[in-house]
Amino acid sequence: MSDALEATQKEIALAKFFHGNRALYDAFRAGCLTQFPLDARMVEQGLRAGDAGLVRRVAHNIKSALTMLGQDALATVALQLELAAQHNLLAEAATAWPVLAEGLDSLS
């Protein structure tokens, strides 16, 4: 994804979800960056334990946060993870997870 497109998506998210309040967006982003490593551990735990429900719930939360941050491409990967877990397709979820995990790491 181009830097210009990513910047545009962030500006749209800033306007849509935070009514242009950059400080609020930045605080939300900081909270997400703290939460994402915890979420990652829970997804990995769910995948190891075969707990599709846990993986689905955490993937849904990650997807929502990424959408609000304007990270549309990563939110789409989180949706793929969520849907795979929803349908108990843990092998498919395990394939989507590394892509999402790498993307989450790149945000910090």
N, C-alpha and C positions, 0 to 999 in steps of 0.2 A: 504494500500500500504506500502511496506517495505521502510525503510529509504534509503536503498541502491538503490532501483529502483528510488525513488524520486530524490536522488542525481545524478544518472545517467541521468535522464531526464533533470535536470537543467544543467548539463554539456553539454549535446547535444544541448540544447537551447542556451547556452552561445556561443558555437562554431558556430551554424547555423545562429543565428540572430544577434550576437554581435561580431563575428569573434574573439572570445576569450578575448574580452576587458571587464574584470571583472568590472572596474570602470563604464563603460557605462551600463552594466547589472545592477549594484547596483543602479545607478541613475534612470534607467528606473523602477526598482522595487520600489524604494522610491516614484516615481511619481504615480505608480499604487496604492500603499498603501494609498496615499492621495486621489486618484480619486475613489477608490472602494466604500467608504462610500457615496459619492455623487451619484454614479451609483446605489447603493442599494436604496437610497431614490427615484430615478427616476423609478426604476422597481416597487417599492411598490406603487408609485403614479399611474403608468400605470395600474397595476393590479386593484387598487381601482376604477380607472376611466373607466376601460374596454378598454383601449387604447392599442390594440395589437401591433400597429405600434411602439409605444414608447418602449414597452417591447422588441420587436424584435431587434430594433436598439441598445438598451443598452446591451442586452444579446450578440449581435454580437460583440460589442466593448469589453465586458468583456472576451468573448471567445478568441478573438484575443490576448488580453493582457496576459491571462493565458497561451496560447500556447507559446508566446514569453518568458514567465517566466519558461517554462518547467513544468507547472502544468497540465499535460495531463488529469488526472482524473477529475479535476475541469473544465477544458475546455470542456470535454465531457458533463458534467452536464449543462454548459452554452449553449452548442449546443442544448441539449434537450429543454431548455427553449426557445431558439431562434426559433427552429422548431415548437414548440407548438404555440408560438405567431404568427409565419408566417402563420399558418393554422387556426388562430383565435380560438385556443383551450385554452382559458384563464383559465379554471378550471384545465387543465393539467399543464399549466404554473405555476399556483399558487401552485401546488403540488411540482414541481421541484424547485421553488424558495427557500424555507427554506433550502434545502440541499446545494444549491449554496451559500446562504447567510452565513450559518455556515462555509462553507469552506473558503469563503473570510475573515471572521472574524479570522479564525485560521492562516491566513498568517501574521498577524501583530505581 
